[in-house]
Amino acid sequence: MLWSGPDSVGRRRRLRLLIGIEGGLGLFALVYGVVTALWASTVIGAALLVFAAYSVVVLIGLRRRGGPPPG
């Protein structure tokens, strides 16, 4: 189930999806901001990359605390 408990496989899947989306958009916005010299885009891209890094830390914590995912 995608929306079950806090240590569920669904939460890990959502975090991996979030990391991919945040990382991709963040990298694109950061590169676009640097190339076009738009500071707002650069800041938004950097913030998205920080959120993606935080999501990675949360995912690692879930794996360490919960053990291997079932299945």
Helices and strands as residue ranges (DSSP letters): H 9-36, H 39-66
